[in-house]
Structure formats: C-alpha cells, structure tokens
Amino acid sequence: MIDASSSPSHTRRDFLSAIGAMSAMRLVADERWKTIAAHGADAHTARVARGLAAPEDFLFAPELVYLQTGSLGPTPRPVMERTIAVWKELERNPSFYGYGAQEHAMDDVRASAARFLGCKTDEILLTRCTTDGMNTLAQGLTFATGDRVLTTDQEHPGGRHCWDYVARRYGVAIDVVPIPPGENDASAIVDRFAKAITPRTRVLSFSHLLSSTGLRMPVVQLSALARAHGCLAIVDGAQSVGGIPVDVKALGCHAYATSGHKWLLGPKGTGLLYLSEELGERVDLVSAAPNHAAYGDGTGVTSIPSVLGLGAALEYLSAIGMERVEAHNLGLRNRLFAALYDVPTIRVVSAPAGPLASGLVTFRLPDDRESRAFQLTMRERHNVELKMVPKNWMNGIRVSTHLFNTEQDVDQLITALKRELA
Ligand SMILES: Cc1ncc(COP(=O)(O)O)c(C=O)c1O
C-alpha cells in the first residue's frame, strides 16, 4: 500500500487542491448564508429558488416538484462535482490514489461523520446504506436460542430484515410493539415497549423517525429503557440524519445506522454506522478493519468517489447548519399539515406540529383511490414526485420536505391534490 507521506510532490499538491476545493465550497455556502442573513428572508426568496439552497445547486428535471427525499435524496451540484473530480483523479493512477491519499481522505470522511453525529471517529463505519449497516451489526452479534428482539410494527424492511435473519439463524423470537397510524403519544409508546420486555430480550430496535408516518420516536427514553434492562438500543436512522440534528451520544443508543443517499444528499450507495465503543467485544464484525478504518483486510475496496462525495455532502449540510435545515423542513411540513385539512376525502395520519413531527407527512387516500395509481397520476399530470404507501397497509401518500423545497412546492402539491380529489 502506498503511504501518502511518500507521495511525489505534484500528486500531493493535487490532493491538497482537492481538499482546497472542498474548503472553497464551504466558503461559498458560508457567503450565501451571510447574504441571506444580511438581506433577510425576502431577499433570500428572491435570490434563491430552492429553499435554503442556491437555485443552481439542484439538477431536477424542469418544473419537477420533488417531495421524495425519504426514499432517495437529490445530490447537490457541488457534491456531485466533488465526487466526479475524485473519480477523475483516481483514474489518473488508480492504485496510487486509491491506496494512498484518497484512502486517507476516506478516513477523514469518517472523522467528519463523527463530528456530524457527535461521536468518535473510531465509532464510525462506512457502509452502503442503512440496510447494510443494520445487517452488519446484527451479523456481528451473537445470540442464544430463545433470546428475543423487540421492535415495532412500523419498521421498514431495511431495519427489520436483519432481525428476521437472526431469528432464522439462532432461533431468536421477535416481539413487536404496535404503533398505530395516528399515534401521537410518546409516553404510550415507551410504556408499550416497557411492558413487552422479557428477561430474554436482548435488543430493542426501532427507527428514529418512522418511515411510515414520520413520527419522531422517543429514542432517549427507549435507549434508557433498554439500558435499564441490560438490552442493546439499536436505532434505524435512515429518515433522520441530514433532516434533523442527530447526536448519538445524547440519544444514548448503542448503535445507529443511516443512509448517505436520503436526507444527507450524498451519492447513492453510501451509508454510516455508529457503533458505540462500549459495545466492545459484544460485536465481532466480519467486514471490518482495525479501528473501523475505511480500508482493511475485512472491508476490501469501497466506492472511493462516493465516500468522498459523502464527505462533501456532510460539508454542504454543515455549512447551512442542521438547526436551520430542521427549522426549514418543519416550517414546510407544518404549512402542508395545515393545508391538508382543506383537501377533501384524505385523512392525515402524521403527528401535528410539535415534538413528534418531522419533515415527513403521510395521509390516507379514500378507499376508491389506490395509492400506486394516485402516485403515478401526481407524477404524470402534475409533475409532483411523492411516495406511495401500499394499499394493503395504509393506502397512503407520504410527502418529504427538505432544504431545497419551497412554500411554492407545498402550495403546488395542495392545488394538485384538491384538483384530483375534488
Ligand atoms: C426507516 C428506514 N430504514 C431503512 C431504509 C432502507 O434504506 P436503504 O435502502 O438506504 O438501506 C429506509 C428506506 O426508506 C427507511 O425508511
């Protein structure tokens, strides 16, 4: 493996210039914020057509109203350009860069992710997605027949599949806490979990924000509950990181998995897994390097440009500021939530504005409108991209509001819904 410290000076210069480009990107974003702060929201609205972002930052098809970050987020232009620049550099001398400066830069991305999530660099692993993180963790744990895992009936398959595997592999039983659509009581959820814990329960596994309704789960209380019973608290953070500030230490969980390609706006096929160091030898990962480094015997080569692109995405969001992103997203979802009351025949199942709300809002359609067909209609007739929640579950539609969305996007959605459902 080539050590970057022995790189010829011209390649080191290239690498430093790439890092310089990232700093420049941050400066541009900072400048944008200074302008917005100096001239107020009106100037911002006039200058910036994409919510908190510059109009040129997103590459959407003309007129598309994209309200589907919960499934796949868009990658802003500066992040994409950084990813492509890394790839081009890599191709100049693949082994030199791939096992040299770029490998070290991937560990810098782990350090950035650790700052973003409030933990140590050695507690961060690079993954392909949330599902990959959850699978990696579950496969690294050891269970005995008769152990139990406690989860909810609202988990996405990406957060549930790993426990089904563990159930098959070890004869572990899975207990399920129901969270009915429309639930709006965090303490009732904690009580249900508390009642479902048994002496054989080893793991409490739940989402931070429910994929189905966006409900913000009481992660702090559930993690404390898990600890009080000697269980692990494992969080599926696919819908949270990048949309709301997340501090894994403050949450008190043992592990937290997320995707780079949803709210973080990073390249597709990227993800992060936080493994608290207190897990110690309770987790034995097959695909890991010492200190969870980006590259090692157990990891093999990963998608280097995508990982470095994820680092650029973390910078992009940090430059705007996660508190600001969350406030923006909640402002839009609250506007949407209020306006949905005037749309005939639908029933909103997400929490009202308040502590359980997030940038995801879900509503049920009337029985005579099937969600998949309705999703297509909204795309084809109105140029609005939405998530459908299947008919056999909720027959609903889920809306995601993120930093590039605007009040106009929300109003356009409402107008289209009224037209379709009148
Ligand atoms: C809560 C939750 N977990 C896991 C996933 C799976 O994400 P990925 O495909 O990035 O692994 C999703 C995707 O929507 C999700 O909402």
The ligand as a Gaussian input file, in Angstrom:
#p B3LYP/6-31G(d) Opt

LIG

0 1
 C      -36.659000       3.632000       8.259000
 C      -35.915000       3.084000       7.061000
 N      -34.978000       2.152000       7.249000
 C      -34.271000       1.636000       6.231000
 C      -34.498000       2.051000       4.941000
 C      -33.683000       1.455000       3.846000
 O      -32.780000       2.414000       3.386000
 P      -31.567000       1.964000       2.447000
 O      -32.159000       1.447000       1.179000
 O      -30.792000       3.197000       2.237000
 O      -30.845000       0.916000       3.182000
 C      -35.481000       3.010000       4.684000
 C      -35.762000       3.451000       3.310000
 O      -36.671000       4.171000       3.005000
 C      -36.214000       3.539000       5.773000
 O      -37.161000       4.457000       5.601000

